[in-house]
Every structure is written in C-alpha cells, then in structure tokens.
C-alpha cells in the first residue's frame, strides 16, 4: 500500500502527465492526419461514404482542394501578340483555369515589356505566371546552315504559293517548338504542358482536369484537330524518318500508330498530323532518348530551313511511332478554334449548355481531315 505522501505524489504525477499529453495533442500541426490510405479515400469517395479525416486535434481537414498534376500552360509569343494572346488567355481562364489554377509560362525571343507582363498577370490573378527569354542558339538559324541553299528553297516555295514561304522567323518557331521549348529552364520543372497560341478560342466549359486525365490514363499526347500537311513543305521529311527508324528500330514502339501516318505500312507518308497549336502532352516524352535522337537526326539534315518542316508533323510522327497508339488521345470534348479550322464536340455535350459552337462547322470529317483514320486505329 502507498502511504499518504507517496499517494499524493503519484496522483500529482498522473495529473501532470495527462496535462502534458493534452497540450501536446493541441500543438500537433493542423495538417497531420490519422493514418488512412489513398485507396481507402478513393473507395469512400466512389461510394459516397463519409471520410473520417481529422488532424490529431480532431479538427476536420478541408478536402475541397483538387488533386493536381505537375503541369503548366506554355505560350510562345511576342510583345506584338498582346491583343491576340489576351483573347486566348481569357478563354482558357474562363473555361478552365480560374477553377484549376495551373501556372503559365510565356516565352519570347526578346524580353517581354512591362506592359505585356502587367496585362497578362492581370488576366491570371490566381496562378503563378513566369516570363522567359529564349536562348539565342535555340531560336535563330544555326550558322552551319547553307544560306544560299536555304534562300533557294524559300524562293521555290514562293513560286509554289506556300504560306510563310519566305519567312525565316516562322522556320525558327517550327524548329524551336520541335526541339527546344521543353528544354527551357522555366519548362524543366514540369512534366505535362498545354500549349496555347494567340488568337484562339475555346468553346466549351472544361469541368475536369485534362492534365490528370493524361496522367491517370498514361497518355503522352492529346489533340483536338488532325488533317493533312502541305506536301511541298516537307518533301524529304519521310525519307529521313525511314532512315532513322531503320537505324534505330529499338525506338519504334510495339502497337504503334503507323497506320495513322501511312497507307502502305510505312513505305510512304500520307501527310496526316495532329495540329500542334493545341496540344496537351507529356514533356518527358520529348526529353526521352528516342525523341532526342530523332530530333538530332532531323536537325542535322537542315530541313527546318532548306524546306519548311513544321513542328506538327515532327511531333505527330514521333508520337505515332515511339509511343503506343493507346497513349494518344483525341480530346473530343474540348471545343477549339484556331483560324481557319475548328473542332466542336458532338451535339450531346452542346445540349448540356457547356459549349458555344456548332458541330456542323467542324473540320473533323471533311476530306482533308485525318480524324477517321485515327479512329480506325482502335476498331
């Protein structure tokens, strides 16, 4: 038996230890959770069951913040594009990003003006916005290009009536988007990106996260419009593609989308490509050994300047050959317009009041479109 004095000290010790424990619980950071797995959480969400999540003090945790992908919007534009990019940003923010709050990266071969920066930041008040300068070697025509040969190539295209035939800056842009934008220091932290150009429109409310769709379904490339390229701009491109894949068969994926690109098992190119002014894609795919070697092979040929190789066929060919076909995704539900072409979702989605466009104005199934050829990959 404890004597009165010992009993007193025993009771005092118990009281002090209890008070210490209570004060410690109260000081646990608000964000600490009782143990519960993500699978348990997802199961409860799917069953509409209550989720007993509290911190160590018993205070409920706010679960309203959405899960996010490691992703950004990226825009290549000039200061003179301010009006056009203002329209594009307003559309994207209104239709999607005011709710999801993903960051933006703006890139330019010259420094952005303060007017440009202030205007853009005003349009994107709740997301991080970064402005970057493109390294000179990533933008301008390389010194090793034979200028006389390049000049002759441009003159030939002028005679053929090809758009941007004389433009060296346009060729700079195509080369940069083909092989350099994803290497920019502001892009390196991100895995996924959504490309946005000036003067585009988004017709539909986007009430889910396309980045998470790409991530959760292991997609590497998403598009809205697909049609044929102008053959005189890329006369030697497919020949170089065939050379590369014969030298590097290890990079060609099983179950690839060659049948989207070719009607004769790869002998010739049918000119189908994804229109890359809209693309939601995995930048790590472009950073992979396969695409890095592919771009370096194309770069060494000089076709971005001797001809007018575009980033759309370059990206499309690589995605179709070096990834599995089920890693490509047609964003059928995203209404998009880049003059002169547009994609509008089918009437079912329009009837829900989420889109402001007419499916009858689609390019989807017109003669120059390649959507049907893409869809046949999965039949």
Secondary structure, DSSP 8 states (H G I E B T S, - for coil): ---HHHHHHHHHHHHHHHHHHHHHHHTS-TT-B-S--HHHHHHHHHTT-----BBTTS-B----S----SEEEEEE--GGGHHHHHHHHHHHIIIIIHHH--EEEEEESS---HHHHHHHHHH-TTS-EEEEE--HHHHS--TTS-HHHHHHHHHHHHHHT-TTTT-HHHHHHHHHHHHTGGGSTTTTT-SEEEE--TTEEE-B---S-HHHHHHHTT--EEES-EEE--GGG-TTHHHHHHHHHHH-GGGS-TT--HHHH-SSTTSS---EEE-TTSEEEEHHHHTSHHHHHHHHHHHHHTHHHHS---HHHHHHHHHHHHS-GGGEEE-TT--EEETTEEE---HHHHTTT-B-S-GGG-STTSTTB-HHHHHHTT-
